[in-house]
Amino acid sequence: MAKKDVTKPISLDPRGGRPREKCVTGIEGIDRILNGGIPVGNIVLLAGTVGSGKTTLAMEFL
């Protein structure tokens, strides 16, 4: 098998791979899942069953 040249991957992140600012929710489980909070400046989809608190959580950020 011939040796292939492998190039280093490049970041497509316009911020240049710098850490993103996070908005801490204050809800330990959500902050843990999101690695520290909701990324500032990003679109976030909240999904869940009826009555799971999607609207309540969203209203906290308006």
Secondary structure, 3 states (H helix, E strand, C coil): CCCCCCCCCCCCCCCCCCCCCEECCCCHHHHHHCCCCEECCCCCCCCCCCCCCHHHHHHCCC
